[in-house]
Amino acid sequence: MRSLILCTCLLFFSLTSQGQDDLLKDLIQQQDSALELLPKKMLLTQRLLWGEHGLMRPIYPLTNVNREKELRLRRGMLIAHQILGFATLGGMVGQGIVGAKLYNASGQNYRDLKDLHEGLAAAVNITYSTTAFMSLFTPPPLINRDKKLSSIRIHKWLALIHMSGMIATNLLAESGNKQLHRAAAYTTFASFGAAVIAIKF
């Protein structure tokens, strides 16, 4: 009888400890899978909003379901990024045409063209900033891409050039140095146009 009670107790403790081990393994797997929901590398802006302790985490806790929603949001934001990119490129073309005419204009014609050029500049600045926002603050992908040369990587390198050019163009517009302003504007347009083309290949 004692041996039966002893065997029953050993079996019970064995099953209980195995159940605890299984529970512990499940908890570890859940923790690991939660950590794998985010890529190892993110933009600073993405980490600020969407990182494990980002500003959006009180609203969107880091779960599988929420990450699916974030990836749908990411897709929508990147589509908007592309559409606004085309709109910005069109605005830059118009601004360049008007800007070129400004150099030979005088009198009332000059003032009208200058007002139009400044209006186009304001519109381009708005669409450009919104386009950049859609890219910089989008939720991160599930995984990082490899480090091989790709159209996305070229697009990002060109973004550094056209963002610097955009800032320089706006600053130089205020300085009155027309030649430097024009050079910065052409550089911005060329690198932005190349970035739009690169993303399509």
N, C-alpha and C positions, 0 to 999 in steps of 0.2 A: 504494500500500500504506500509506504514511504517513497519507494522508488517511482511509483506511478505519479505521486504528487510532485516529486522532484523533476521528473521528466516533463510533466505538464507545465511546471513553472519555467523550466529552461526553454521549452518550446514557446511559451508566451513571451518571455523576455527576448528571445531570438526574433520572433515576429515583430514585436514592438520596436526593437532597435533597427530592424530592417526597414520598417515603415518610416521611422525617423530619418534613416539614411536616404530613403526615397524622397521624403519631403525636403530634406536638405538639398539633394540633387536637383529637384524641381525648382527650388528657390534660386539656386545658383544659375540654372539654365535660363530662368526668367530674367535674372539680373544681366546675364551675358547678352541675351537677345535684346534687352532694352538698350544696352550700350551699342549694339550693332545696328540700331536703327538710324544712327548718325554716321556720316563718313568721318574718317580720322582728320582730314583737312577741310577747313571751311574758310571762306572769306571772313574777315573780322566783323563786317556788318551782319553776315549770316549768323556767326557765333553769338553776337550781341542779342539778336532777336530769337534765333531758333536753336541755339546750343542747348546742352543738357540743363543749364541753369539760366537760359536766355529769358528776355523780357516777355516773350510770348508763352512761356511754359506754365504760368498760372492759368492761362486761358486754354492752352492746348498742352495738357500733360503729355509726356513722351510715352506714347503707346502705339501699338501696331495700327489701330484704327485711326488715330490722329495723324500718324505719319502718312497714311494713305490719303487723308484729306489734304495734308500739306503738299504732297506730291501733285495732287490735282490743282491746287492753288499755284504751285510752281509752274506747271504747264501753262496755265492761263496767263500768268505774269510774263512768261517768256514769249508767248504768242503776242501779247500786248507790246512787249519789248521790240519784237520784229516789226510790227505794224507801225509803231511810233518811230522806229528807225527809218522806215521808208518815208514817212511824213516829214521827218527832220531833214532827210537828204533832199527832198523836194523843196523844202523851205530854203535850204542852203543854196540850191541852184538859183532860185528866184532872187535871193539876197545877193549872190555873186553877180548876176546880170544887172541888177539895179546898181550895185556898187561900182561896176565897171563904167556905167553911164554917168555916174556922179563925177568922175574925173574930168569929163569934157563938158559938163553942164554949167550953166551960170544963171544968175538972176532967179526969177520965180521957178523956172524949171529945176534949178539946183535945190531950192527949198522943198519943192514937192517930192523930188526924188530922195532927198535926205530924210524926209518924214516917212516915206514908204520904206526906205532902207532900215530905218530905226524900228518901224512897226514889224517888219519881217524879222529883224534881229530879236525883238522881244518874243515873237512867236517861236522862233528857232530855239531860243534859250529855254523856253517853257517845255517844248517837246523834247529837247535834248536832255534836260534835267529829269523829266518824267521817265524817259527811256532808260537813263542811267539808274534811276531809283528802282525800276522794275527788274533790273539785272542784279544790282548790289544787295537788295533786301529780300530777294526771293528765298523761299525755304531751300535748304541744301539738298542735293541728290542723295540717293541711298549710298552710293559708292563713288569714290574718286575715279576719274579716268586715269588711264596710264599716262606716262610722261612722254609718249611718242609725239612727234609733230602731227598735228591735226588741224582741221579748219577751226575748231573751237579755240585751240591754243593760239593760232594766228589772230583770230578775232580778238582775243584778250590782250595780246601784245599791241595790236593796233589801237585798242581802246585807251591804252596808256598814252599813246601819241596824240590821238584826237582829243582826249580830255585835257591834256596839257595845252594843246593848240587852241582849244575853245576858251580856256582861261586867259591865255595870252591874247587872243583876238579881242576879247571883251576889254581887257586892261589897256591894250594899245589903241582901241577906239577912243578911249578917253584922253589918251596922251597927245593925239593930233599927229602922230607920226604915220602918215598914210602908207608909206612903203613897207614898214614893218607890219602894220595892220593887215595889209594885203597879203604879205608873205605868210603871216600866221593863219589868215583865213584860208588861203589856198592849201596850206599844209593840213589844216583841220579837215577841209573838204576832201582832199585826196585820201587821207588816212581813214576818214569815216566811210567814204565810198568803198574803199578797199575792204574795210571791216564788214560792210553789208554784203559785198560780193563773196568774201571768204566764208561767211556762214552758210552760203547756199551750195558750197562744194564739199 
